[in-house]
Amino acid sequence: MLWMANNPEVNGMAREKDARISFRVPATLRDLVKDFILLDAHMNESDFYRDAAREKIQHDAPELYKKLFEKGKET
């Protein structure tokens, strides 16, 4: 439903540059991510989760990932 709340075609609002997404994770996963960040090149948890979302979409739906870059060329 978050997509619908931030989609201008659904609610008629102008598209914002950034959107805030929040979600709960088990404390054990949070701790694991924090430990991984110390070993990896991510700057913080948000950076890690953004990268993870991009990788998931690129892997599972590469055609959607390609559209992201095609839209960037148009604007």
C-alpha positions as CSV (number, residue, x, y, z in Angstrom):
1,M,0.0,0.0,0.0
2,L,3.0,2.3,0.4
3,W,3.3,2.4,-3.4
4,M,-0.2,3.7,-3.6
5,A,0.3,6.4,-1.0
6,N,3.3,7.8,-2.9
7,N,2.1,7.3,-6.4
8,P,0.9,10.5,-8.1
9,E,-1.2,8.6,-10.5
10,V,-3.2,7.2,-7.6
11,N,-3.7,10.2,-5.4
12,G,-3.1,13.1,-7.8
13,M,-0.2,14.5,-5.8
14,A,3.1,15.7,-7.4
15,R,5.8,13.1,-7.1
16,E,8.2,13.9,-4.3
17,K,12.0,13.3,-4.7
18,D,12.3,11.2,-1.6
19,A,9.9,9.1,0.3
20,R,10.2,7.9,3.9
21,I,9.8,4.1,4.5
22,S,9.8,2.6,7.9
23,F,9.4,-1.0,8.9
24,R,10.1,-3.3,11.9
25,V,12.7,-6.0,11.9
26,P,13.7,-8.4,14.6
27,A,16.4,-7.1,17.0
28,T,18.6,-10.0,15.9
29,L,18.4,-8.9,12.2
30,R,19.1,-5.3,13.2
31,D,22.2,-6.4,15.1
32,L,23.3,-8.6,12.3
33,V,23.0,-5.7,9.8
34,K,24.9,-3.4,12.1
35,D,27.7,-5.9,12.4
36,F,27.7,-6.4,8.6
37,I,27.9,-2.6,8.1
38,L,31.2,-2.5,10.1
39,L,32.7,-5.1,7.7
40,D,31.2,-3.7,4.4
41,A,31.2,-0.4,2.5
42,H,27.8,0.8,3.7
43,M,27.7,4.0,5.7
44,N,24.7,3.2,7.8
45,E,21.6,1.0,8.1
46,S,19.5,3.1,5.6
47,D,22.3,2.9,3.0
48,F,22.3,-0.9,3.5
49,Y,18.6,-1.3,3.2
50,R,18.4,0.9,0.1
51,D,21.2,-1.1,-1.5
52,A,19.5,-4.4,-0.6
53,A,16.2,-3.2,-2.1
54,R,17.9,-2.2,-5.4
55,E,19.7,-5.6,-5.6
56,K,16.5,-7.5,-4.9
57,I,14.7,-5.7,-7.7
58,Q,17.6,-5.9,-10.1
59,H,17.8,-9.7,-9.5
60,D,14.1,-10.6,-9.4
61,A,12.6,-8.0,-11.8
62,P,15.4,-6.7,-14.1
63,E,12.9,-5.1,-16.5
64,L,11.6,-2.8,-13.7
65,Y,15.2,-1.9,-12.8
66,K,16.0,-1.0,-16.4
67,K,12.9,1.3,-16.4
68,L,14.4,3.3,-13.6
69,F,17.3,4.3,-15.8
70,E,15.2,4.9,-18.9
71,K,13.0,7.4,-16.9
72,G,16.2,9.1,-15.7
73,K,17.2,9.8,-19.3
74,E,13.8,11.4,-20.1
75,T,13.9,14.0,-17.4
